[in-house]
């Protein structure tokens, strides 16, 4: 059985590798000289303010990361977590589901003061428009959504373990992959409205131009919606959400007030690039294969007796081992994060090139990237280490340099 699992895991890893090698648009970053030239066009005082903002946020960001990791490691890699979960009802389903909720709640409570502190910084720099009641409601919504998904996943996992003790890993891998695919379709429709209100954009020349842009790009969209982001933030953004029949262009109301129509179209052209190149589908497939590999890896991890002994459990499938599973997931997420961000940056860079080709307007593209950086208080040229570890998008100066390079080549 374990030999079969190893072969399945190897096949999944190879499949992910092939997809990343041949479908991810690996390309070199624009010349550093162009990036520095772009940086020189930004107001020095606003660049300094953005860097002050990130310096103020940095202790909280690292602090929350370390606190969450420390909690996972302390509970999962010592018998403490097994003892804590052993206090819950002995029924396999109750202990499994309640144990997950306990761990999620502990993590939320531990990092809640850091989140509140960061909210004060967002207000000090004028990005957050929420009062404390709205902030608390958003935190509660996020917690309840995470708790619900955790509870459902754990109930399914322990049911498989109980009723298919030999093949739970195979059924679980297939189920995890299916869940990723379903959520890719369902999240835009079911989850996004929990945090924002979406209203159809009124008939206007801008709406017509955005729909025409999508039609010219060969990307069918259902509608153009406006999100009431201003109730939470002054940051600007837009995106294309959903797959197939659920796809729609979503524009922040803040973007409509901050940017002229041609810059709004430039942002939407970037987002259409993701749809045109099936980036959501690419992410869904990679995520599904990764989820399946994670379940198979979990099964194989169950043969590591030294790890089980350290956690004070006899099997990874017993509910008392849930803290160990959370710890493994935390460590894997931390280690794999930089590579995931590298892939994300390449995909985002391709969407930038798509926007330039679609609009043929590098000046507007550069102006929009300048506006995004200044209004959202993004560091236009972040420190190298933080960029490599945490940046999911190219830096603002990289994106501006891409526009300049694109213009020169044409």
Secondary structure, DSSP 4 states (H G I P E B T S, - for coil): -HHHHHHHHHHHHHHHHHHHHHHS---PPPPHHHHHHHHHTS-HHHHHHHHHHHHHHHHHHHHHHHHHHHHHHHHHSSHHHHHHHHTS-SSHHHHHHHHHHHHHHHHHHHHHHHHHHHHHHHHHTT-B---HHHHHHHHHHHHHHHHHHHHHHHHHHHHHHHH-TTTHHHHHHHHHHHHHHHHHHHHHHHTHHHH--EEEPPSSHHHHHHHHHHHHTT---S-EEEE-GGGTBS---EEEE-SGGG-EEEEEHHHHHHS-HHHHHHHHHHHHHHHHTTHHHHHHHHHHHHHHHHHHHHHHHTT-HHHHHHHT-S-TTSGGGHHHHHHHHHHHHHHHHHHHHHHHHHHHHHHHHHHHHHH--HHHHHHHHHHHHHHTT--TT--HHHHHHH-SS--HHHHHHHHHHHHHH-
